Amino acid sequence: MKINSLYRDYIQKSRLFLYPLLEIKRGVSVTPIQTYLSWKDKYCCTDSKLICQYHLRDDDEFRLFEKVKLTGNPLFHAFHLLEDGTGAYVFDFAKQSDEFWKVVTGKYSTLDVKNKRKVLAFFKSHSAHYAYIESYLEPKKYFPMYSEILNVKVKTLKEVGELCSIPDLEKESLETGAKIMNIADNPLNLQQ
């Protein structure tokens, strides 16, 4: 697929490059409101935590999804009920901290081949995004195309090396506070 223009609005890099590593299929009815690389006063980027904010639902479909894909995920670390009534599910990427840091520093093309495959598989069914994601992970194949779109020399793009902007760490940080409550008051019976 040919890329004719570039995204103008900011796209969460945590959602593009880390969320797919949780191996949650695209197209399920339960999707995060947003994903983050850090959480103000709780986790910083060096903690290697992916924070996924979800609307909490009280139906069988959500409970099953939560049990299998969220709290049952091998990377699951913690749950926090947020002040706005949504939930923050925290996933620990400490064992893949180098990969996490590649995303934080915008070095997407250097991700491990296995992780690149997971990201591409996640977006495969959405062809409009697939070419962009592939260009971010394999920029060498796309330098000529981006050179034409941006009206810059291929040599300049090769010097930069990446075709996707680095994360905006302010936008990649959850600012909402967690609710303080007794575990008995927690309808999901999850840790806070």
Secondary structure as the mmCIF struct_conf table of DSSP 4:
data_model
#
loop_
_struct_conf.conf_type_id
_struct_conf.id
_struct_conf.beg_label_comp_id
_struct_conf.beg_label_asym_id
_struct_conf.beg_label_seq_id
_struct_conf.end_label_comp_id
_struct_conf.end_label_asym_id
_struct_conf.end_label_seq_id
BEND BEND1 SER A 5 SER A 5
BEND BEND2 ASP A 9 ASP A 9
HELX_RH_AL_P HELX_RH_AL_P1 LYS A 13 LYS A 13
HELX_RH_PI_P HELX_RH_PI_P1 SER A 14 LEU A 18
HELX_RH_3T_P HELX_RH_3T_P1 TYR A 19 LEU A 22
HELX_LH_PP_P HELX_LH_PP_P1 ILE A 24 LYS A 25
TURN_TY1_P TURN_TY1_P1 ARG A 26 GLY A 27
BEND BEND3 SER A 29 SER A 29
BEND BEND4 ILE A 33 ILE A 33
STRN STRN1 GLN A 34 TYR A 36
BEND BEND5 LEU A 37 LEU A 37
STRN STRN2 SER A 38 TRP A 39
TURN_TY1_P TURN_TY1_P2 LYS A 40 LYS A 42
STRN STRN3 TYR A 43 TYR A 43
HELX_RH_3T_P HELX_RH_3T_P2 CYS A 45 ASP A 47
STRN STRN4 LYS A 49 TYR A 54
BEND BEND6 ASP A 59 ASP A 59
HELX_RH_AL_P HELX_RH_AL_P2 ASP A 60 PHE A 65
HELX_RH_PI_P HELX_RH_PI_P2 GLU A 66 LEU A 70
TURN_TY1_P TURN_TY1_P3 THR A 71 GLY A 72
BEND BEND7 ASN A 73 ASN A 73
TURN_TY1_P TURN_TY1_P4 PRO A 74 LEU A 75
STRN STRN5 PHE A 76 LEU A 81
STRN STRN6 LEU A 82 LEU A 82
TURN_TY1_P TURN_TY1_P5 GLU A 83 ASP A 84
BEND BEND8 GLY A 85 GLY A 85
STRN STRN7 GLY A 87 ASP A 92
HELX_RH_3T_P HELX_RH_3T_P3 ALA A 94 GLN A 96
HELX_RH_AL_P HELX_RH_AL_P3 SER A 97 VAL A 104
TURN_TY1_P TURN_TY1_P6 THR A 105 GLY A 106
HELX_RH_3T_P HELX_RH_3T_P4 TYR A 108 THR A 110
BEND BEND9 LEU A 111 LEU A 111
HELX_RH_AL_P HELX_RH_AL_P4 VAL A 113 PHE A 123
TURN_TY1_P TURN_TY1_P7 LYS A 124 SER A 125
HELX_RH_AL_P HELX_RH_AL_P5 SER A 127 LEU A 137
BEND BEND10 GLU A 138 GLU A 138
HELX_RH_3T_P HELX_RH_3T_P5 PRO A 139 TYR A 142
HELX_RH_AL_P HELX_RH_AL_P6 PHE A 143 LEU A 150
TURN_TY1_P TURN_TY1_P8 ASN A 151 ASN A 151
HELX_RH_AL_P HELX_RH_AL_P7 VAL A 154 VAL A 160
BEND BEND11 LEU A 163 CYS A 164
HELX_LH_PP_P HELX_LH_PP_P2 SER A 165 PRO A 167
TURN_TY1_P TURN_TY1_P9 LEU A 169 GLU A 172
STRN STRN8 SER A 173 LEU A 174
HELX_LH_PP_P HELX_LH_PP_P3 THR A 176 GLY A 177
STRN STRN9 ALA A 178 ALA A 178
HELX_LH_PP_P HELX_LH_PP_P4 LYS A 179 ILE A 180
HELX_RH_3T_P HELX_RH_3T_P6 ILE A 183 ASP A 185
TURN_TY1_P TURN_TY1_P10 PRO A 187 LEU A 188
#
